[in-house]
Amino acid sequence: GNALIFSRTIVIGLLSEFLGTYAINLLGLLSCLVLSAGVYQTSVIHIALTFGLSYLTFSTVLQKTGTCHFNPAASLLAVFLGRTSVLYCFTSFLIQIVAVVAATYTLDISTEQFDIKFTTMIIPKDGSVTGVLISEFCGAFLALSARSVPQTSREVRSTMEALAVIVSLTVFVPYGGGSLNPARAFGPALYTNQIPDYYWVYWAGPLGASIATALFYFSGLLHNSVLL
């Protein structure tokens, strides 16, 4: 009985992780599209608002059914803080990547009139990989630190994280593509089979930020109460 309930809870949680990651990236990647005819040009603010508000919407809707990480860096932080297991974290990693690949596929088959530019690239193209790594780290650290809030309500936590995502993307997209989510960066690259040599920075930055956030948390520099 208890084992069945526990297993059902895990399955529902992972399903919520897939649905949330899929929906957020479907809308977020759609905001990155540019019409081939050049009729419409997206903007950094447009992309930042889409990802941030999408996160706020789906983390609120799915808050009672799952952990609402939607990002490998957030899942890793949960492990460091003892909020989830390594196995659940690894499974979430895979589900998040599959969800982004699925979102990319959906847009690929439904928006043939668009010039699809999903793959995160270093901006500017002659930019320093070190500079991009630093921007990825700082942006992800800001977003992950927003997970450390007083235990009032998940709505407050979600709102703070959404604002942190919007600010981070607005500031750091011009420097390194602003992909604070390793799954968002890796999924489209995997789908298009175009993975540049420098793509490790889009994993090292956010995951490194997870480690730094955990260290700050245990040092007492962040709030002692984290909702994950």
For each residue, the residues with C-beta under 8 A, 3 or more apart:
1: 4 5
2: 5 6
3: 6 7
4: 1 7 8
5: 1 2 8 9
6: 2 3 9 10
7: 3 4 10 11
8: 4 5 11 12
9: 5 6 12 13
10: 6 7 13 14 88
11: 7 8 14 15
12: 8 9 15 16 65 66
13: 9 10 16 17 65 66 67
14: 10 11 17 18 66 91 92 95
15: 11 12 18 19 65 66
16: 12 13 19 20 62 65 66 67 68
17: 13 14 20 21 66 67 68 69 70 92 95 96 99
18: 14 15 21 22 95 96 98 99
19: 15 16 22 23 58 62 99
20: 16 17 23 24 58 59 62 66 68 70
21: 17 18 24 25 70 71 95 96 99 100 103 183
22: 18 19 25 26 99 100 102 103
23: 19 20 26 27 54 58 103
24: 20 21 27 28 51 54 55 58 70
25: 21 22 28 29 99 100 103 104 181 183 184 187
26: 22 23 29 30 103 106 107
27: 23 24 30 31 50 51 54
28: 24 25 31 32 47 50 51 54 184
29: 25 26 32 33 103 104 107 118 184 188
30: 26 27 33 50 107 111
31: 27 28 42 46 47 50 51
32: 28 29 42 47 117 118
33: 29 30 42 107 111 114 115 116 117
34: 38 40 41 42 114 115 117
35: 38 39 40 113 114 115
36: 113 114 115
37:
38: 34 35 41
39: 35
40: 34 35
41: 34 38
42: 31 32 33 34 46 47
43: 46 47
44: 47 48 169 170 173 174 178
45: 48 49 170
46: 31 42 43 49 50
47: 28 31 32 42 43 44 50 51 169 173 178
48: 44 45 51 52 165 166 167 168 169 170 173 178
49: 45 46 52 53 166
50: 27 28 30 31 46 47 53 54
51: 24 27 28 31 47 48 54 55 165 166 169
52: 48 49 55 56 162 163 165 166 169
53: 49 50 56 57 162 166
54: 23 24 27 28 50 51 57 58
55: 24 51 52 58 59 70 158 161 162 165
56: 52 53 59 60 158 159 161 162
57: 53 54 60 61
58: 19 20 23 24 54 55 61 62 68 70
59: 20 55 56 62 63 68 70 154 158 161 162
60: 56 57 63 154 155 158
61: 57 58
62: 16 19 20 58 59 65 66 68
63: 59 60 66 68 154 155 158
64:
65: 12 13 15 16 62
66: 12 13 14 15 16 17 20 62 63
67: 13 16 17 75 78 83 84 92 228
68: 16 17 20 58 59 62 63 154 158
69: 17 72 74 75 78 92 96 228
70: 17 20 21 24 55 58 59 74 96 181
71: 21 74 75 96 180 181 182 183 184 206
72: 69 75 76 92 93 96 97 181 182 183 203 206 207
73: 76 77 140 144 180 181 182 206 207 209 210
74: 69 70 71 77 78 144 147 210 228
75: 67 69 71 72 78 79 84 88 89 92 93 96
76: 72 73 79 80 89 207 210 211
77: 73 74 80 81 144 147 210 213 214 228
78: 67 69 74 75 81 83 84 89 228
79: 75 76 82 83 84 85 86 89
80: 76 77 210 211 214
81: 77 78 214 217 226 228
82: 79
83: 67 78 79 226 228
84: 67 75 78 79 88 89 92 228
85: 79 88 89
86: 79 89 90
87: 90 91
88: 10 75 84 85 91 92
89: 75 76 78 79 84 85 86 92 93
90: 86 87 93 94
91: 14 87 88 94 95
92: 14 17 67 69 72 75 84 88 89 95 96
93: 72 75 89 90 96 97 183
94: 90 91 97 98
95: 14 17 18 21 91 92 98 99
96: 17 18 21 69 70 71 72 75 92 93 99 100 181 183
97: 72 93 94 100 101 183 186 187 190
98: 18 94 95 101 102
99: 17 18 19 21 22 25 95 96 102 103 183 187
100: 21 22 25 96 97 103 104 183 184 186 187 188
101: 97 98 104 105 187 188 190 191
102: 22 98 99 105 106
103: 21 22 23 25 26 29 99 100 106 107 187
104: 25 29 100 101 107 108 118 187 188 191 192
105: 101 102 108 109 191
106: 26 102 103 109 110
107: 26 29 30 33 103 104 110 111 114 116 118
108: 104 105 111 116 191
109: 105 106 112
110: 106 107
111: 30 33 107 108 114 116
112: 109
113: 35 36
114: 33 34 35 36 107 111
115: 33 34 35 36
116: 33 107 108 111
117: 32 33 34
118: 29 32 104 107 188 191 192
119: 188 189 192 194
120: 177 178 179 184 185 188 189 202
121: 125 177 196
122: 125 127 129 132 176 177 198
123: 127 173 174 175 176 177
124: 127
125: 121 122
126:
127: 122 123 124 131 132 175 176
128: 131 132
129: 122 132 133 198 201
130: 133 134
131: 127 128 134 135 175 176
132: 122 127 128 129 135 136 175 176 177 198 201 205
133: 129 130 136 137 176 201 204 205
134: 130 131 137 138 205
135: 131 132 138 139 172 175 176 178 205
136: 132 133 139 140 172 176 179 180 201 202 204 205 206 209
137: 133 134 140 141 204 205 206 208 209 212
138: 134 135 141 142 168 172 209
139: 135 136 142 143 168 169 171 172 178 180 205 209
140: 73 136 137 143 144 168 180 205 206 208 209 210
141: 137 138 144 145 209 212 213
142: 138 139 145 146 164 167 168
143: 139 140 146 161 164 165 168 180
144: 73 74 77 140 141 147 206 209 210 213
145: 141 142 148 164 213 216 222
146: 142 143 149 157 160 161 163 164
147: 74 77 144 157 161 213 226 227 228
148: 145 213 217 222 223 225 226
149: 146 152 156 157 160 223 225 226 227
150: 223 225
151: 225 227
152: 149 156
153: 156 157
154: 59 60 63 68 157 158 227
155: 60 63 158 159
156: 149 152 153 159 160
157: 146 147 149 153 154 160 161 227
158: 55 56 59 60 63 68 154 155 161 162
159: 56 155 156 162 163
160: 146 149 156 157 163 164
161: 55 56 59 143 146 147 157 158 164 165
162: 52 53 55 56 59 158 159 165 166
163: 52 146 159 160 166 167
164: 142 143 145 146 160 161 167 168
165: 48 51 52 55 143 161 162 168 169 180
166: 48 49 51 52 53 162 163 169 170
167: 48 142 163 164 170 171
168: 48 138 139 140 142 143 164 165 171 172 178 180
169: 44 47 48 51 52 139 165 166 172 173 178 180
170: 44 45 48 166 167 173
171: 139 167 168
172: 135 136 138 139 168 169 175 176 178 180
173: 44 47 48 123 169 170 176 177 178
174: 44 123 178
175: 123 127 131 132 135 172 178
176: 122 123 127 131 132 133 135 136 172 173 179 201 205
177: 120 121 122 123 132 173 185 202
178: 44 47 48 120 135 139 168 169 172 173 174 175
179: 120 136 176 182 184 185 202
180: 71 73 136 139 140 143 165 168 169 172 184 205 206
181: 25 70 71 72 73 96 184 185 206
182: 71 72 73 179 185 186 202 203 206 207
183: 21 25 71 72 93 96 97 99 100 186 187
184: 25 28 29 71 100 120 179 180 181 187 188
185: 120 177 179 181 182 188 189 199 202 203
186: 97 100 182 183 189 190 195 199 202 203
187: 25 97 99 100 101 103 104 183 184 190 191
188: 29 100 101 104 118 119 120 184 185 191 192
189: 119 120 185 186 192 194 195 196 199
190: 97 101 186 187 193 195
191: 101 104 105 108 118 187 188
192: 104 118 119 188 189
193: 190
194: 119 189
195: 186 189 190 199
196: 121 189 199
197:
198: 122 129 132 201
199: 185 186 189 195 196 202 203
200: 203 204
201: 129 132 133 136 176 198 204 205
202: 120 136 177 179 182 185 186 199 205 206
203: 72 182 185 186 199 200 206 207
204: 133 136 137 200 201 207 208
205: 132 133 134 135 136 137 139 140 176 180 201 202 208 209
206: 71 72 73 136 137 140 144 180 181 182 202 203 209 210
207: 72 73 76 182 203 204 210 211
208: 137 140 204 205 211 212
209: 73 136 137 138 139 140 141 144 205 206 212 213
210: 73 74 76 77 80 140 144 206 207 213 214
211: 76 80 207 208 214 215
212: 137 141 208 209 215 216
213: 77 141 144 145 147 148 209 210 216 217 222
214: 77 80 81 210 211 217 218
215: 211 212 218 219
216: 145 212 213 219 221 222
217: 81 148 213 214 221 222 224 226
218: 214 215
219: 215 216 222
220: 224
221: 216 217
222: 145 148 213 216 217 219 226
223: 148 149 150 226
224: 217 220
225: 148 149 150 151
226: 81 83 147 148 149 217 222 223
227: 147 149 151 154 157
228: 67 69 74 77 78 81 83 84 147
